[in-house]
């Protein structure tokens, strides 16, 4: 068998694997950022509610 065809197959598999890994990392990063934003939004909403309650008691 031609050694060039074996190295091309290895190169193709390696390229597909690297592209897949980069895609997975990108999706994980996007999900983490979304979770951080939702957490911050909920934290701000909870603090706003406490702030509104303290104003109504005056």
ChimeraX attribute file (.defattr): number of C-alpha atoms within 10 A of each C-alpha:
attribute: neighborCount
match mode: 1-to-1
recipient: residues
	/A:1	5
	/A:2	6
	/A:3	7
	/A:4	9
	/A:5	10
	/A:6	11
	/A:7	11
	/A:8	11
	/A:9	11
	/A:10	12
	/A:11	12
	/A:12	12
	/A:13	11
	/A:14	12
	/A:15	12
	/A:16	11
	/A:17	12
	/A:18	12
	/A:19	11
	/A:20	12
	/A:21	12
	/A:22	11
	/A:23	12
	/A:24	12
	/A:25	12
	/A:26	12
	/A:27	12
	/A:28	12
	/A:29	12
	/A:30	12
	/A:31	12
	/A:32	12
	/A:33	12
	/A:34	12
	/A:35	12
	/A:36	12
	/A:37	12
	/A:38	12
	/A:39	12
	/A:40	12
	/A:41	12
	/A:42	12
	/A:43	11
	/A:44	12
	/A:45	12
	/A:46	11
	/A:47	12
	/A:48	12
	/A:49	10
	/A:50	11
	/A:51	11
	/A:52	10
	/A:53	11
	/A:54	10
	/A:55	8
	/A:56	7
	/A:57	6
	/A:58	5
